[in-house]
Each structure stands twice: as structure tokens, then as C-alpha cells.
Amino acid sequence: MKKKLSIVDIANALNVSKTTISFILNGRAQEKRIGAELVEKVMKYVAEVGYKANSLAKSLRTGKSNTIGLMVEDISNPFFASIARLIEDRAYKNGYKIIYCSTDNDTQKTQDLINMFRDRHVDGYIIAPPEGIEEDIESLIKDGMPVVLFDRHLPNVSTDFIEVDNLFSTYNATRHLIDQGFKNIAFVTFASHQTQMVDRVKGYQDAINSGGLEATVKEIVFNQDEALIMNPLRDFMKANPQLDAILFGTNHIGTCGLKIMQELGKKAPTDIAVISFDDYDVFELHSPPVTAISQPVEEIADNVISVLLEKLNDSSVSTKPQSIILKTDLKIRNSSLKGVS
């Protein structure tokens, strides 16, 4: 196996001090008044031998790795994938690279991933946090690491977060169904005590109460095996034939619900009207097109990376954590309109 070249090897080969080589490779030649001829000589040699800098060693020397750790619930989910892509583009333009990972909303996995990011000396963290990692986030903050949460927050942790107005979003969507004349409206979602899910349930319940109707909430335990989501969802829909509308709490469970409806021969909106939280290209292509609560993906991503870059670029300034709440847009399509076939 070929030995990897080090700065010392380059210094010995060119009979130049390793400190001088380090300054040149780190772009500090002009600052240290190192002659252009020597810089050219070193860079030419580096290119010839194919030297690659040890990024971990460099981060230990400089205190910066120019990487950001991005932790989302599921990187394959269209909502998180879109946000991750936008964050990556903006970060790259500002000299940072992104390392992605999926937490699967698993506390232990998230803790392991945070430790992995610590070992890689990432400069900052962007996290859609699962439950139970309050101490881990507080430890990062205590160590001076910039942390920005998004999609949901941890009520007992003081740090920046960006999310949408989940409570109003589901209230508004439920009121739309009520205004269309639907009476037996269910809210179907994944079981969770996370802030965004708690607010979505409350928004639905507030709207149902305002309309003098009876609330029906079905919470299903999330599982990577889609069959373990579909089975209880199927049982629920079979056991509640009186339902004339369903508001799904996420696009994932919404697509599962549409599959079950097709399987049971139920059509929206004639049999069951449908709205889903989080818009998705598939919803527009569905027949009929599905009404959805659309999150401002670009605005979320822009705020997330702007807040983090601000902290990374001026860590000496201690500012009060920001709580940024953004508005959603109810995209009304045929699946929730009474009288449309």
C-alpha cells in the first residue's frame, strides 16, 4: 500500500521548512510574505505527487472543518430532501459542505450521529430533533457549537429554531372541510409528542370544536415497514364508515391513506374528502388532485442557513435565540371540494 504523503515529506523533498509548506497550502503565503517563486515551486510539486491534505488534521489546526451536520427525520422524504438540497446549495456558496443523515426519529441513533459529527469536527448543526435529545443539544450549545433546529423545536432548550405555524395550518384546513359541508372529519397522523405534531392535532381539534362537531383522532406508530402503517390505517377506515373527510398529518401517511382508499374502492371527495399536510408532486398528479397544506420550503431553508451562517461568521456576538414562525399555504384542489366527482 502506497504511503500517504505528509507536509513533512513535502518539506524534506523540497528542503523547505514544514511551517512554510503549511502556510502555502493553507493560502497564507501572501500574509507571511512568502515569495511567488517558492509558492509556485511548492504547488507544482504538490500537483505532481498528488498530495491531498488531511482535512481532519487541518480542522484541528485551524479550528474549522468548513462542514455542517444536517440531521433530518428521513432524507428520502420529499419535504426534507427539498430543504436539504436548498441548504446545501446556499452553504456551498458560502464555503461550507453539508453532511446529511436520517435520524428516523430515533433518539439513540440521533445521539450516535451527534457523536459522529463531533468526531468529524463539524462547525455547526442543523437538526430536525426527535424527542429525548435535550441534554445532547444543550451539551453542544455549552461547548459553543452553533445549533439551529427546524420543523419542530425542543421547548426546554434555548436555541434558534425555524418552523411553520402548524396550529393555524390544520385549523384552516379543517375549517375548509367544515365550510364545504363535511361533518365527520378525522385527523390521522403519526403518534408523536413533538411540538409540530402536538400543534397540528390542536389546530384540528380547535376547528372541530368551533364547528360543533365531534373530533376523531387516529395516531399510528411510525415504522420503516410500510405494512405496519397500512394495516392499522386500513382497520381504522373499515371501522369508521361514517367518515366523510380525513386530514392527514404528514404527506407520508397521506400517501398511505390514498393507497388504502384505492384498495377499499373509496374515491375522493365523493366517498371521503382528503387533505394532507405537506404538498407533494404526486398529489397534483393524483386523480383527483389532492388538497395539501404547502410549507414554504425555500423560505424555511433560507432562514435555517442564514441563521446558522450568521452564528458561524460571528460567533463572538451573543444574541438571543431566534424563533421564526412561517406561514403555510392551503393548496385547494378537487379532493376536498364537495360536489366534485
Buried (B, 14 or more C-beta within 10 A) or exposed (E): EEEEBBBEBBBEEBEBEBEBBBBBBBEEBEEEEBEEEBBEBBBEBBEEEEBEEEBEEBBEEEEBBBBBBBBBBBBEBBBBBBBBBBBBEBBEEBEBEBBBBBBBBBBEBBBEBBEEBBEBBBBBBBBBBBBBBEEBBBEBBEEEBBBBBBBBBBEEBEBBBBBBBBBBBBBBBBBBBBEBEBBBBBBBBBEBEBBBBBBBBBBBBBBBEEBEBEBBEBBBEBBEEEEEBBBBBBEBBEEBEEBBBBBBBBBBBBBBBBBBBEEBEBBBBEBBBBBBBBBBEBBEEBEBBBBBBBBBBEBBBBBBBBBBBBBBEEEEEEEEBBEBEEEBEBBBBBBBBBEBE
